[in-house]
């Protein structure tokens, strides 16, 4: 069995932003040479997420509104976590959006549904963060 590992780095200038990363993931799969197996893609930071959904800007705005209703950024004082940092909301939002995705690899391609795309969701930006891509298979 082959194994491939790569870190992708992102530095989002905004506090929150959804970044379409499907092309970078497909590039990793090509580099790996793996034709059949599994791909794991996960955020390596507890205030960021990797998720799969539709690449539709209205839906992305809906995610933002939905998460902000559940865990509003302000007032910062509402979170026990906040003290040295002001990102308690980002930790909660990440829990909702998830840490990682696992995608089947079939015939050297990501085995996704017709509208499924892979995204990185920065929830506490303005600093450099990484995403791990790990692929195993033959």
N, C-alpha and C positions, 0 to 999 in steps of 0.2 A: 504494500500500500504506500502511496506517495503522500507527502504532507507539505503544505505550503503555508507560509505565514508572512504577512506584511502589515505594517502600520500606516494608516493614512492620517495626515495631520490637517487640522482645520483651525483657522483663526477668524471667527465671525465678529465683525465690528459692532453688531447690535447685541442687545441683551438676549433676545430670542429670535431665532430664524430657522426655517426649514430649508435644508440644502439637499437637492437631488443628487445622489451619489451613485446611481445605477451604472453610469459609464465607468467610473473608477473601479467598481466591483467587477464588472465584465472584463476590464483590462486585467485585473488580478487573476481572474479565472483563466484567461488566455495565457498569461505568464506561467501559471501553474502547470499547464499541460494536462490537467486532470479532465477526464471525459465522463466518468461516472463516480458520484460520491456526494458529499455534503459540504456546504459552505456555511460557515458561521461568520457573522458580522456583528460586532458589539462595540458599544461606546465604552471607553476605558475611564470614564469620568462619571461621577454620581449626579452630575447636573446636565447630562446630555443623554440622548436616546437615539436608537436606530429602530426604524419601523418600516413596515410595508403598507402602502395604500395607493390610492389613485393620485396621479400627478395633475391635480386640478386646483387652481389658485383659490377658488371659492371654498373648497373643502379645507385647504390649509388655513384660511382665515377662520373657518368654523372651529378648527382645532384650537387656534389661539383664543378665541372667545370662550369656548367650552372650558379649557384649562384655567383661564383667568377667572371664570366664575367659581370653579372648584377650589382653586388655590391662588387668590389674588396676590400680586406682587406687594402691594401696599395696603395698609400701613405695615412697615417692616416690623413694628413692635408686636404684631399679632402672633409672631412665631418665636417659640422658646429657643430655637436654634440660632436665631439672629442675635448677634453680639459683635463678634469680630467680623463676621460677614453678614450680608443682607440677602442671602439666597435661599432661605427656608422654603419659599414657594417653589423654587427650581427643583429641590429634592422631591417634593411631593408630586410635581408635574412629571418628573422622570419615572416615578413609580407607576403612574397611570399609563404613560406612553410605552414603557418597557425599556429593557436594556439592550436586547439583541434580536436578530432574526436568524433563522436557519432555513436555508433554501436547498432543495435537491438539485443536483447537477446531473443532467441527462444529455448524452451525446455532445458534451462539451459546452452546453448552454445552461443558463439558469432556468429551472423548471418552474416558471411563475404563471399565474393566471393571466387572462387577457389584459387586465387593467392594472395589474400589480407592478409597483415600482418601489425601489429602495431609497430611503431618505435618512439623513442625519438631522436631528432636531437639537439645535443648541438652545439650552434653557437658561444659561447664565454665561453669556459670551464675553467678548473683549479680552480673551486670552487664548493661548494655543492649547488645543486638546487633540486627542488621538482616538482613532477607531481601529480596532483589530479586525483583520480579515484572516481567517484560518480555513483552509480547504483540505479535506482528506478524501482519498479515493484512488482510483486507478485511471 
